[in-house]
Amino acid sequence: MTSRQYDPRDPFSLRPGAPGTPSRLPRSAHVTLAGADWLASASPFPRSVHALWIDCPASPVVLPCGVAFDVVSAPDLFGRRVLDRLWEKGPGSGPVAAQRGRLQLFAAPGTAQRLPALLGWEEWARAMPPLLCHGTGDAVTVPPLYPSGPEEPAPPVSRWVVAPEVRHPWLPDAEALLWACVRVARAAAGAPLAEPPARAGQRSANLSPKLSSKVAPEPAL
């Protein structure tokens, strides 16, 4: 199997140094040490964040957006369908959290500003539920580093669906998220699913740092 070079202008090109294409959504509920470093880097006081985790590792924390990441929050069902699209036919995803009936997709900084502008020009935006975009000046609650134990009386209100595992995770940008959202909206309406525009050659999905798999088949029109 061959792989093409990464093109930062193409949201569907391969991630740097990653051969192949993922076809399955990774599910990891535990944040690694490298992942915790990445989360803490969002704060102007990363050592204080680490100190808080040392004292209360099972507690969620509030972190600012706009530096290490932005967050796009969607209703749970729509968000999970978007996540499935990103991994089945698209570029993959970065870390993802579930929070009080919504799915939080961690995205590249700047996405919170650009995605609403793109949706303003998208006819299928009216078929989507409201998306909450958190960027510079906003803060979000991130789940604990690891899930609660089986002895807990109730499931946690905040948990990782795809936990951060590396110091510099790949994050989807506004174009990648728009593509997935439109496909989900069109599929729900029973409309034909158009392919994403071919940029710099044939589309190829991105790969998370921990996965390698066969190229996903092209969707039938």
Backbone torsions as a table, in degrees:
resi	resn	phi	psi	omega
1	MET	NA	135.7	179.7
2	THR	-102.6	160.0	177.6
3	SER	-135.5	147.7	178.8
4	ARG	-96.8	170.9	-176.4
5	GLN	-75.5	151.2	177.7
6	TYR	-69.8	133.7	177.3
7	ASP	-121.2	110.0	-176.6
8	PRO	-63.7	-16.1	179.1
9	ARG	-84.6	-10.2	-175.9
10	ASP	-112.8	110.9	-178.0
11	PRO	-67.0	-10.2	-178.5
12	PHE	-108.0	9.6	175.5
13	SER	-82.6	170.2	-178.7
14	LEU	-69.5	149.5	172.9
15	ARG	-71.8	155.1	-173.4
16	PRO	-56.1	126.6	172.9
17	GLY	71.4	17.6	-175.6
18	ALA	-117.4	107.2	178.1
19	PRO	-78.5	150.3	172.1
20	GLY	87.7	-170.4	-174.3
21	THR	-142.3	134.7	176.6
22	PRO	-77.9	148.0	175.9
23	SER	-127.9	1.5	-176.4
24	ARG	-137.0	136.0	179.6
25	LEU	-71.5	123.6	175.4
26	PRO	-74.7	143.6	178.5
27	ARG	-126.6	109.7	-179.0
28	SER	-134.1	125.1	-176.3
29	ALA	-100.7	-6.0	-176.5
30	HIS	-110.2	129.2	176.5
31	VAL	-82.4	130.3	176.8
32	THR	-80.5	171.9	177.5
33	LEU	-61.3	-41.5	177.8
34	ALA	-64.7	-38.9	177.4
35	GLY	-65.5	-37.1	177.0
36	ALA	-66.1	-36.4	176.1
37	ASP	-61.4	-41.3	179.4
38	TRP	-65.3	-44.7	178.5
39	LEU	-60.9	-45.4	-178.3
40	ALA	-64.3	-27.0	-179.5
41	SER	-66.9	-15.0	176.6
42	ALA	-70.6	-22.8	-178.0
43	SER	-91.0	147.1	173.1
44	PRO	-69.5	-10.0	179.6
45	PHE	-129.1	69.9	-175.6
46	PRO	-61.0	-31.6	179.4
47	ARG	-66.2	-34.7	177.8
48	SER	-67.5	-35.7	177.2
49	VAL	-64.9	-44.6	178.2
50	HIS	-62.8	-39.1	178.7
51	ALA	-63.7	-38.6	177.6
52	LEU	-63.6	-41.4	179.4
53	TRP	-66.3	-34.7	178.4
54	ILE	-63.6	-40.9	-179.9
55	ASP	-76.1	-39.4	-175.8
56	CYS	-136.9	72.8	-175.7
57	PRO	-67.3	-18.5	-178.9
58	ALA	-97.5	12.7	-179.4
59	SER	-105.7	141.8	173.7
60	PRO	-70.5	158.0	178.3
61	VAL	-130.3	158.2	177.4
62	VAL	-102.1	126.2	-178.4
63	LEU	-126.8	145.6	178.8
64	PRO	-75.3	151.4	175.5
65	CYS	-99.3	169.3	173.2
66	GLY	99.2	-13.0	180.0
67	VAL	-107.9	-65.5	179.0
68	ALA	-87.3	-27.9	-176.0
69	PHE	-163.2	160.0	161.4
70	ASP	-109.3	168.2	179.0
71	VAL	-132.4	132.0	173.2
72	VAL	-111.6	120.7	-176.2
73	SER	-107.2	130.5	-179.2
74	ALA	-130.9	153.3	172.6
75	PRO	-52.8	147.0	-168.3
76	ASP	-52.8	-50.7	-175.1
77	LEU	-64.7	-48.3	178.9
78	PHE	-63.1	-41.9	-179.7
79	GLY	-62.1	-39.5	179.6
80	ARG	-69.6	-34.6	175.5
81	ARG	-67.2	-39.4	175.5
82	VAL	-62.1	-44.0	179.7
83	LEU	-61.4	-42.5	177.8
84	ASP	-62.0	-41.2	179.1
85	ARG	-63.5	-42.3	-179.0
86	LEU	-59.2	-36.9	-177.1
87	TRP	-89.4	-31.0	-177.0
88	GLU	-78.8	-42.4	-174.2
89	LYS	-128.4	-3.4	-173.2
90	GLY	-118.0	-153.7	-172.1
91	PRO	-85.5	1.0	-175.0
92	GLY	92.2	-168.8	-178.5
93	SER	-142.7	169.2	169.2
94	GLY	-94.0	-157.4	175.9
95	PRO	-59.9	148.7	-179.3
96	VAL	-139.0	136.5	179.4
97	ALA	-126.0	151.4	173.1
98	ALA	-106.1	131.0	-173.9
99	GLN	-145.1	105.3	172.7
100	ARG	50.9	54.0	175.4
101	GLY	81.5	7.5	177.5
102	ARG	-129.4	156.1	176.5
103	LEU	-107.6	129.4	180.0
104	GLN	-104.1	114.0	177.3
105	LEU	-98.5	116.9	178.8
106	PHE	-76.4	127.2	-171.9
107	ALA	-127.2	170.0	-179.7
108	ALA	-64.3	144.2	176.3
109	PRO	-55.1	138.0	-176.4
110	GLY	99.8	-16.5	-178.8
111	THR	-63.4	-38.0	-177.2
112	ALA	-62.6	-26.9	178.6
113	GLN	-87.9	-38.1	-174.2
114	ARG	-81.3	-37.3	-174.8
115	LEU	-61.5	-46.3	177.6
116	PRO	-59.7	-34.0	177.8
117	ALA	-65.9	-40.9	177.9
118	LEU	-67.2	-39.1	178.9
119	LEU	-65.4	-28.3	178.8
120	GLY	-63.8	-22.8	179.2
121	TRP	-101.9	-0.7	-174.0
122	GLU	-97.7	122.1	-177.8
123	GLU	-65.4	-28.4	-178.3
124	TRP	-81.7	-1.7	179.2
125	ALA	-62.2	-29.1	179.7
126	ARG	-69.0	-18.2	179.0
127	ALA	-92.9	3.6	-179.2
128	MET	-103.2	148.9	172.4
129	PRO	-71.5	164.0	-179.9
130	PRO	-60.2	132.1	176.0
131	LEU	-105.9	133.2	178.0
132	LEU	-101.4	121.5	-177.6
133	CYS	-109.0	121.0	-177.9
134	HIS	-110.9	118.7	-179.3
135	GLY	-132.5	-146.8	-177.4
136	THR	-55.5	128.8	-178.2
137	GLY	93.9	-9.4	178.6
138	ASP	-104.9	166.4	175.9
139	ALA	-141.0	150.1	179.6
140	VAL	-130.4	154.9	174.2
141	THR	-89.0	123.8	178.4
142	VAL	-103.5	148.2	-175.9
143	PRO	-66.0	168.8	174.4
144	PRO	-60.8	164.3	-179.1
145	LEU	-64.7	-28.8	179.2
146	TYR	-143.4	154.6	-175.9
147	PRO	-71.6	160.2	177.5
148	SER	-67.8	158.0	-178.0
149	GLY	-76.9	168.7	-178.6
150	PRO	-66.0	-14.3	-179.6
151	GLU	-82.1	-6.4	179.3
152	GLU	-64.9	137.5	-175.7
153	PRO	-70.5	-23.9	-177.3
154	ALA	-141.0	151.2	177.9
155	PRO	-65.0	149.9	-178.4
156	PRO	-68.6	148.3	177.5
157	VAL	-81.5	-14.0	-179.3
158	SER	-136.3	122.5	-179.2
159	ARG	-152.2	160.9	178.0
160	TRP	-86.0	133.8	169.3
161	VAL	-93.2	-45.6	171.1
162	VAL	-127.7	102.9	-175.8
163	ALA	-78.9	147.2	176.0
164	PRO	-67.1	135.0	-175.7
165	GLU	-125.7	-11.4	-177.8
166	VAL	-128.6	164.2	-176.0
167	ARG	-73.0	-29.2	-179.2
168	HIS	-132.7	75.7	-178.1
169	PRO	-70.1	149.0	171.5
170	TRP	-71.9	139.6	-178.8
171	LEU	-128.0	135.7	177.9
172	PRO	-68.4	148.6	177.5
173	ASP	-99.9	-173.5	-175.5
174	ALA	-63.6	-38.8	-178.5
175	GLU	-64.4	-42.8	179.9
176	ALA	-64.6	-42.3	179.7
177	LEU	-69.1	-38.0	176.7
178	LEU	-61.0	-45.0	179.7
179	TRP	-57.3	-46.7	-178.6
180	ALA	-67.5	-42.3	-179.5
181	CYS	-62.5	-41.8	-179.9
182	VAL	-65.3	-41.6	179.1
183	ARG	-62.5	-40.7	178.9
184	VAL	-65.6	-43.5	-179.6
185	ALA	-64.4	-42.0	179.2
186	ARG	-66.4	-40.2	179.3
187	ALA	-64.3	-39.8	179.3
188	ALA	-65.0	-29.9	179.9
189	ALA	-89.5	-3.7	-179.8
190	GLY	77.3	19.4	-179.7
191	ALA	-86.3	153.4	176.5
192	PRO	-59.4	144.7	-179.0
193	LEU	-97.2	111.3	178.4
194	ALA	-80.0	151.2	177.4
195	GLU	-74.8	151.6	173.7
196	PRO	-64.9	154.1	-179.3
197	PRO	-61.3	139.4	-179.7
198	ALA	-77.5	114.4	178.9
199	ARG	-115.9	125.7	178.8
200	ALA	55.8	43.4	176.8
201	GLY	99.3	-165.4	-176.1
202	GLN	-63.3	141.4	178.9
203	ARG	-67.7	142.0	173.0
204	SER	-140.1	140.6	-177.7
205	ALA	-79.5	155.4	179.2
206	ASN	-80.0	166.5	-177.3
207	LEU	-126.7	133.0	174.4
208	SER	-71.3	158.3	-175.2
209	PRO	-60.6	-18.3	-173.3
210	LYS	-107.0	-3.4	-172.6
211	LEU	-118.4	151.0	171.7
212	SER	-147.0	132.9	-177.3
213	SER	-155.6	-177.9	179.4
214	LYS	-76.6	157.5	179.5
215	VAL	-66.6	133.2	-179.5
216	ALA	-68.9	143.2	179.4
217	PRO	-66.8	148.9	177.4
218	GLU	-67.6	139.0	-179.0
219	PRO	-69.8	147.3	176.3
220	ALA	-76.4	137.1	-179.8
221	LEU	-82.3	NA	NA
